[in-house]
Amino acid sequence: MRPSIIIKTGDITKEKACAIVNAANSSLMGGGGVDGAIHRAGGSQILEACRIIRKEQYPDGLPTGEAVATTAGKMPAEYVIHTVGPIYHQCDGKCAALLASCYTHSLKKAAQLGCREIAFPAISTGIYGYPKEEAAKIAYEAVKCFLDDGHTMEVRFVFHNSDDKEIFEKALQHS
Ligand code: ADP
């Protein structure tokens, strides 16, 4: 495994990284799961920044697979990169490409911001129902591709519990 990829358990809101990624919904107005946790931990500055992005850039909502950055408010990170994962039962043959795009666009955004560390939650594998093993392979491949392109970044996969971390690690062994 590459040293610049770290797989760990924890609460992503507590990560000391330049950027943490939010598995947002297209409204960018907050929601359940990791999205709710990030907005609660970061405070109202994040929602205010999201409102401006909606008004100025995405009046119809952030499309699936895209990524935008805001402040991280009161959290230790500098930025939150909000990306919208695919809803597994609504993405037909495009699920894998859309999920990969979440990772790639988030990584590119972090690079544009000058970040050297980024922490990801398991995008789409909660409320959005993406099978965890499949999602693991897609996430890892997208990150590996980005790093193989010559980008220097520490990429952390942060799982909320050890079961999810194990599923991720096992999926990589079998890929
Ligand atoms: P989605 O709607 O994209 O499926 P969810 O927030 O429902 O997003 O879940 C995505 C993943 O984030 C799940 O694996 C969930 O266990 C995890 N998660 C929830 N809260 C946190 C947190 N505070 N830190 C890290 N991961 C979290």
Boltz pocket constraint, residues with backbone or C-beta under 6 A from the ligand:
constraints:
  - pocket:
      binder: B
      contacts: [[A, 10], [A, 11], [A, 12], [A, 13], [A, 23], [A, 24], [A, 32], [A, 33], [A, 34], [A, 35], [A, 37], [A, 85], [A, 121], [A, 122], [A, 123], [A, 124], [A, 125], [A, 126], [A, 127], [A, 128], [A, 129], [A, 130], [A, 158], [A, 159], [A, 160], [A, 161], [A, 164]]
      max_distance: 6.0
